[in-house]
Amino acid sequence: MPPDCYLPEALVAGAPSTGWQVGKEEFLWEDNAQTLLQVTPRGVLGRGRTAEVEEVVVPGSVTALARKRVFIARINAPSALEKTGLRAEIDILRNSSHHHIVKVIGCYQEPVGLYSANFFVLLYPSADCDLHIFLEEKCRNSCRITRKKYVWYIKKWFLCLASALAYLHYHGIHHEDIKPANIVHRGKVVYFTDFSSSRKIASGDETSTESPATATRLFAAPEAMYEDGRMLRHGSKTDVYSLGLVFIEMLTVITGRGIDDLREYVFGDTIGMRQYHRVIHKLVAWFRDSTDSKRLSSIVLSAMLKHERKDRLSAQGVADRVRNLRDFYQSDACGCKWIRWERAEDIIDNHNFTNTDEDGEFVIV
């Protein structure tokens, strides 16, 4: 962190006491948990291609946790990709401390038969829902008063998400799968989650643009894919592009329209792979007559969704632009309005180990 930069307590507050493994090792890796966990009445919060997430508590505790379960078919295989990916995700989260990034509380393993296992990761907080559900269902189906509250939430989340992404990039972390389903909220607070596709730039790395990534194609930047649909590894400003597309959907709801309306407008009867980056000209037209969000949509369309990634703003640049819109897109209760995560001169002067990512952004490594 820049030496002269004040970091508000709101940005580094940890999880409250959960009762998990009190006085014992919290990250068990190969071992069973000694702390009993109970599934709450909310049960399963979501399912993905490789994982299931459910809400749990330690008996006697009031703090709910999200428990991510991944089935690993051959737990002892040296090349078990699921296990390697989970360790990388946990390491990233253990070393991240930002108010808008989920916190990892612990992990453990339970055998299934002789060769398989369930691997569990405990996360805080247990979210109300992801941004995909929030935008497409909760906002659409709510009454007028509740919808007005939700729109207020969304307006504050632009700066929160840009700040969290700037934090990640400052520390050399690329998320690489930014989409509404990988952003969650608990009340009025929003969080990045699911870092299973992420990577950390190591000191001395030759940052490649050829290793595969798994970013969802709908929200992928143009440089993140070959024409045949294969995914590419990418730099920090590719994350910015994906976040810009998430912002497009958030702005759509703010202007009183639905995500279904947006996709019908830009894709119509498109046959084949739907990708926002192929219809940017239609996104421009979609917001042309929207006065309520004109300033912010201009930032997104003109600075985040440039076709050439070198022409895009950094995540901190986006946060600065949103911050300059003043109180309409800020919350006094959130420290995002005070902090900056891009001070190249401070990184160079105060850290022995520095590097740049594919887009030339300085990072701590």
Residue, then its C-alpha position, 0 to 999 in steps of 0.5 A: m500500500p502507498p506509504d502516505c495513503y490512509l486505509p479506512e477500517a471499513l476496507v480491512a475489517g475481517a469476518p466476525s467470530t465464527g466459531w470455526q476451529v477455535g484454537k486450532e488450525e483453520f486450513l486443514w487441507e488433507d484432514n477432516a474438520q474437528t469443528l462441527l458445521q450445520v447446514t442452515p435452512r437456506g441450504v444450497l445457495g448455488r451450483g456451478r459446473t464443478a462446485e456447490v455452495e451452501e450456507v452453514v454455521v457452527p452450532g452456537s454461532v450466529t455468523a453464517l458462512a458459505r461452504k464451497r464443495v468440490f468433488i475430486a475424483r482422484i485426490n492423490a493424483p499428482s495432476a489433480l487440477e481441481k486440487t491445484g486450482l483450489r489451493a491457488e484460489i485459497d492462497i489468493l483469498r488468504n492474501s487479499s484484504h478488501h471490503h469488497i472481496v470475500k474472505v476465506i475462513g478455512c478449508y478441509q477435506e472429507p474422503v469419499g471411498l478409497y480414491s475420491a474426496n470432497f474438498f470444502v472451502l469456507l467463505y465469509p460472508s454468506a451472500d444473499c444472492d449473486l449479481h446475476i440473480f439480483l439484476e435479473e430476478k430480484c430487481r425485476n420482481s420487486c415492488r416499487i419501493t424495494r426496487k428503488k432501494y435496490v437501484w440505490y444499492i447498484k449506484k453505489w456498487f460501481l465504485c466499490l467494484a472498480s476499487a476492489l478490482a484496482y486493489l487486485h491489480y495493484h497486487g498483481i492478481h487478475h480475476e479473469d472470470i468477471k461476470p455477474a454470477n461471480i459477484v455477490h451481495r450481502g445487504k447493501v455490500v457487494y463482493f467479488t468471489d470465485f477466484s478459481s480462474s485467477r492468477k498471481i503474477a510472480s516476481g520474474d514471470e514472463t507474463s504470457t498471453e497464450s495460456p487458457a483462461t475460463a472467462t465466460r464468453l458473454f462477458a469476455a473481451p475481444e482479445a480473450m478469445y480466438e475465433d473458434g471460441r478458445m479462451l486466452r490468458h489476458g492482462s489487467k485491462t481485459d478484466v476492465y473490459s469484462l467489468g465494463l460489460v457487467f456495468i452495462e447490465m447494472l446501468t440497464v437496471i438503473t434506467g428501468r429496463g430489464i436484462d432480457d430487454l437488453r439482450e433482445y435488443v443487442f442480439g435479436d435472433t442471433i444464431g450461435m455464440r452471443q458475445y457482448h463485444r461483438v455488438i458494442h455499437k448496439l450498446v451505444a444506441w441502447f443508452r443514447d436516450s438515457t439521461d439518468s445514467k448518461r455520465l456513467s454510461s459514457i465512462v463505460l462505453s468510451a473508456m472501459l470498452k475500447h476495442e484495443r486494450k491499451d486504450r482502456l482505463s486501468a481499474q483505478g482510472v475507472a474508480d477515479r472517474v466514477r469518484n468524480l461523479r460525486d455523491f450520486y455514485q458514492s456511499d459515505a459508509c464505504g471507504c472506497k471513496w478515499i483510497r487509491w490503489e495505483r501509485a506507480e512511483d510509490i511501488i518503484d520507490n518502496h518495494n524491491f520486488t516489482n513487475t508489470d503485467e501484460d498491459g504495462e501496469f505496475v504491480i507488487v509481487 
